[in-house]
Amino acid sequence: MNKNKYLLLIFSLLVLFGCSMSQPVEAPKNYAILADFTAKTYSKKYETLLIDAVRIDSPFNDTQMVFRLSDVSFESDYYNRYITEPSAIIENQIPTALTRSGVVGNTVPYSAGVASNFVLKTVVTKLFGDFRKEQTPTAIMEIQFILVDSTSVRPSIIFDKKILSKVELSEKTPEALAKGLGVALTEIFEELAEELSQE
């Protein structure tokens, strides 16, 4: 009798294990942050601008999306992520945003070693979805732009500003967040071009 119970238990475990193995494993979904480049143009202020590597403050410097769930709770989502590092996504769009606005003639990566008197440094300080209960879901992005003039022996900061954008979302989903962050990035680029045109 005990032997039969033992065999039945082994058989049940094998069936359960087989069922679990047959279920497909959920694959992570990848998203991009895409800006719409402005049609508004300005007079050229800088002939050549060096674009330094974009830095993102922790805990937003990962490919996993970050959601704010309460006043003190933030969570990253393994199954919903950016297609590559968000720093690279944003950095790749800065040259197009600035040259299309007309405020900059040419942009060159800082690592290229091309001589220019002006270097743009970029730090992303906020990048998340605000999904707190009883609040409208919102995409949050804040970027600090620092323009350095290295004409003299001692480089000086001639522009330093944080630009914050909050975009309300229609639903609490990763896809809505990705689209909202794209709108936020568009707004930030537009404000950056306007601010630089006035320097």
Beta strands, then each sheet from edge to edge (+ up, - down):
strand 1: 29-31
strand 2: 46-51
strand 3: 55-56
strand 4: 64-68
strand 5: 74-82
strand 6: 104-109
strand 7: 118-130
strand 8: 138-149
strand 9: 156-168
sheet 1: 1+ 5+ 4- 7- 2- 6-
sheet 2: 1+ 5+ 4- 7- 3-
sheet 3: 1+ 5+ 4- 7- 8+ 9-
end
